[in-house]
Amino acid sequence: MREAPARIYFLLACLLLSACARNGTATQPGTGLNPNASQLTQSQPQQRLRYEVLDAKGEPIVGTHIMLTRDRATRHAMTPNAASPLNVIYHAGAVENAPKIYLVFWGFRSDPSKEAPRLTDFLKVVGGSAWLHTVWQYYSHAGGYIKNEPGELVGTWSDMSAVPTTPTFVEIQAEAVRAATHYGDFTSDVTYYIATPTGHDTPGFGTDFCAYHDSVTMSKGRVAYAVLPYITDAGAACGAYSVNFTSIGLLDGVSIVGGHELAESQTDPFPMTGWFDSEDEEIADKCAWTNLKNNEFATGTYPTQPLWNNGTASCIQ
């Protein structure tokens, strides 16, 4: 009679170990496809919601991936996930192996903060920089590793068509389609950066997000695009005076936010198919609004945030 409890405990332990074996398939972080990616996403809808644009009804627009404002990033600080406590994981999708940037200023009839030249100048020198060197370690099965080379900005277009006062997700996506049609480049290495003018901000900008990226499928291919609202409209929530405290500090967020979207567009151009961790954080999300500093580039100094480095399991600049 005394052996019965011990036998019961043994059988229960075996059952628990068997369940763990079935549900805990292991992968090496950052080295290959995570077979449990879909389960992780489905079991953490609150995490996915944090990184998606919401529509007018408060419903998430699936596929978008936002950069949180400073306040939201602080309020929703992440805790390490037991299955993948640090590194981002490859989910078998595309990366931009030889990145190209097309910058579109949509309806810029005024530019009081001079964001257009600041963003243009930054994107001219970001390719080949030491700051962007981190992306070299990320790859796709089809194209190999991402190249960090000078001259990534290959086109700038001022589209003077009318911009809605509060452009919706659908209207901005239509502008991305116009930009792709204008340039005729539908390759997987391209990101179209859609910058909207002051006073024409998508709902949620400055309160929930500072920018976002997504993709659109056209008859000639699927292209990535990033949406950069007029960053200084959001003030400190999107980086104003976060590094520099003189007049130039008003524009700090332009390169911080612009760089954030750049790195994520290259490593996960079609969101939630490339590189991200088990809590839906891409390589810039994991380091957002931390250790901001001025970085030296070929033709000047720009404030930037760190990016996640799988090799060191840390945020580096």
Buried (B, 14 or more C-beta within 10 A) or exposed (E): EEEEEEEEEEEEEEEEEEEEEEEEEEBEBBEEEBEBBEEBBEEBEEBBEBBBBBBEEEEBBEBBBBBBBBBBBEEEEBEEBEBBEBBBBBBEBBBBBBBBBBBBBBBBEEBEBEBBEBBBBBBBBBBBBEBBBBBEBBBBEEBEEBBBEEEBBBBBBEBEEEBEEBBBBEBBBEBBBBBBEBBEBBEBBBBBBBBBBBEBBBBBBBEBBBBBBBBBEEEEEBBBBBBBBBBBBBEBBBBBBBBBEEEBBBBBBBBBBBBBBBBBBBBBBBBBBBBBBBBBBBBBBBBBBEEBEBBEBEEBBBBBBBBBBBEEEEBBB
